[in-house]
């Protein structure tokens, strides 16, 4: 009886050990680096210039609104309504929200306007 109980305990421990998967925790610096790369890509997609209006939320809960003047390798510059420049490192950013239209959206809007004008012209010519 003792052998059976010990055998079942050993089998149970082996099954429990075989079914586990080690969990690897990322360090904070790795997480910040990945988030910084995502922010960098987002800023790159938005572009620079006065037409690129953004709202930036930093990790210290600061909010900045303005446009992206320049985007570098490690940081980008936001100019607010008063003209003050704020240099922001990518890892310090929590969220970037922008309203810049992509080239495809601009083309689609242009085509829609041309089609509307042609339609109005054709309908006016029939009357």
N, C-alpha and C positions, 0 to 999 in steps of 0.2 A: 504494500500500500504506500509506503514511504517513497519507493522508487517511482511509482506512478505519479504521485503529487509533485516530486522534484522534476520529473521529466516534463510534465505539463507546465510547470513554472518556467523551465528553461526554454521550452518551445514558445511560450507566450512572450518572454523577454526577447527572443530572437526575432519573432514576427514584429514586435513593437519597434525594435531597433532597425530592422530592414525597411520598414515603412516610413521612416522619418526622412525629411529632406533638410539639409542645412540651409539656414537663412543668412544671407550676407547683407549686412547693413551698409548703406552708403554713408560716407562721411559727409558732413555739412558742406565742406568745400567742393566735393563732387556735385552735390545737388545744386549749389549756387552756380557752379560752372555751367551745368546743363541749362539752368534757367536763364543764365546770362546769354547763352548761345541762342535760346529761343527768342529772347527780347531783341538781340542783335539782328536776327533774321526778320523779325516783325518790323523793326525800324528800317531795315534795308528795303523791305517791300513797300513801306509807306513812302519812302523817298525823302528828299529835303526840299526846302523852299517855303515861301510864305503861304503857298496853297496847301501845305501839309499841316493841317490843324490837328493837334494831339492833346490828350489829357493823360498825364503821367501820374501814377500813384507809386510812391516810394515805400520801402519797407518801414521807414519811421513814420508812416501815415501822413506824409506831406503830399499835397496835391499841387501839380503844376499844370497850367494850361497855356498854350501858345503854339508855336510852330517849330519844326526841327530845322535848325540853321545848318548844321553839319553833323555827320555821323562818322566816327573814327573806328579804329580797331578795338579800343577798350572802353570808349565812352561816346556820348553824343551830347549836342548842345541844344537846349530848348530856350527860345526867346519868348518871354511872356508879353502881355499887353503893354506893360510899362517900358519895354525895351531892354529889360535886364536879362543877361545871359546866365543860364544855369548849366554847368557841365555835370553830366550825370553818368556815373559808371554803370555799365549794364547789370552787374550783379545786385545793385542797390534798388533796381526797379521791381515792383511787385506786379504792375499792370500798365499796359500802354493801350490807349484807345484812340484810334485815328479815323478821320473821315475823308481820306484821299481816294478819289476815284481811280480805278485802274485804267489802263489804256483800252482794254476791251470794252469797259463800260462807257468810256468816252466815245468810242467808235459806234457802239450800239445807240447811244443817245443821238449822235449826229445822223446816223442812217434813219432813225425814227423821225427826226425833224424833216429830213429831205422827203421821205415818203409822205408825211403829213402835208407838206407844201405841194407836192405833186398831186396828191389826191384832191386837195382844195382847188388847185388849178384846173384839173380835169372836170370836177363838178361845176365849177364856175363857168367853164367853156361850154358845157352842155346847155346851160340856161341861157 
